[in-house]
Amino acid sequence: MGNLRLALVVVVFSTLALPGVALAQAPAALGGVAVNVEVKDKDVQAGDILSLTKDGLVRSTTTYDVSMYGVVAAAPILSVEPKTDTSKSIISSGETDVRVTNKGGAIQVGDFITSSADAGVGQKATESGYVLGKALKAYDSGSVGTIPVAVSLGYATVTSANKSTAAAAGSFLQRLAEAISNPDKFGIYLRYFVAGAVGFVSVFGAIFAFIRFMNTGLEAIGRNPLARRTIIGGMVLSGVVVAVLAASGLGIAAAIIRFGK
């Protein structure tokens, strides 16, 4: 009986260790947890990048689109919400296949992927801006293809040693022109600009006020050493007030970004 058990263990171990032998069929494509959402664009297909607009979810058609919502998944591991004839499984975080082009340059593993002017198709991000995620496979073909991407929507800083100041300025003006021409995107850009201005003024205003209070306090101690303890107490209180004001400014900036419409 002991020899029989040992033989069975050896057979099972050998089966699992043999290359090319699978006990169950793997999914057709990689994918994370998706949400079944109604899509207005009738021409959408698996791998397309979608943006959330006032008309609903449609294929992205703008580079570095800040309205990017996610990617249509062909075979997500798990999807939530009821599925209908007009809904698609959308992944906003996780690994999935994405349709891409090399119009932004050859894609290498680890490159940031963003939206492009081609509806639903991604490309390599060559400058800082809103991105879809990072490429998990290289791609360099003249036609549209599919590669796995680690989807993580957000702003990314892309550096390039060959990028000149003039090119950066031209890119900024291009993004500004696109924002002004699109009321929805203009509101988003304006919200980020106002939040940045509030945060900048709060932090640097607090630093300036703190330095001024410190200089004034030190001068006061020099003129009246006997009141040193009282003066130092006032300086500490001023520092606390300045810190609270700076934190409040940053909180307002965060609220503008998160809740502003």
Buried (B, 14 or more C-beta within 10 A) or exposed (E): EEEEEEEEEEEEEEEEEEEEEEEEEEEEBBBBBBBBBEBEBEEBEBBBBBBBBEEEBBBBBBBBBBBBBBBBBBBBBEBEEEEEEEBBBBBBBBBBBBBBBBBBEEBEEEBBBBBBEBBBBBBBBBBBBBBBBBBBBEBEEEEBBBBBBBBBBEEBEBEEEEBEEEEEEEBEEEBEEBBEEBEBBBEBBBBBEBBEEBBEEBBEBBEEBBEEBEEBBEEBBEEEEEEEEEBBEBBEEBBEBBEEBBEEBBEBBEEBBEEEE
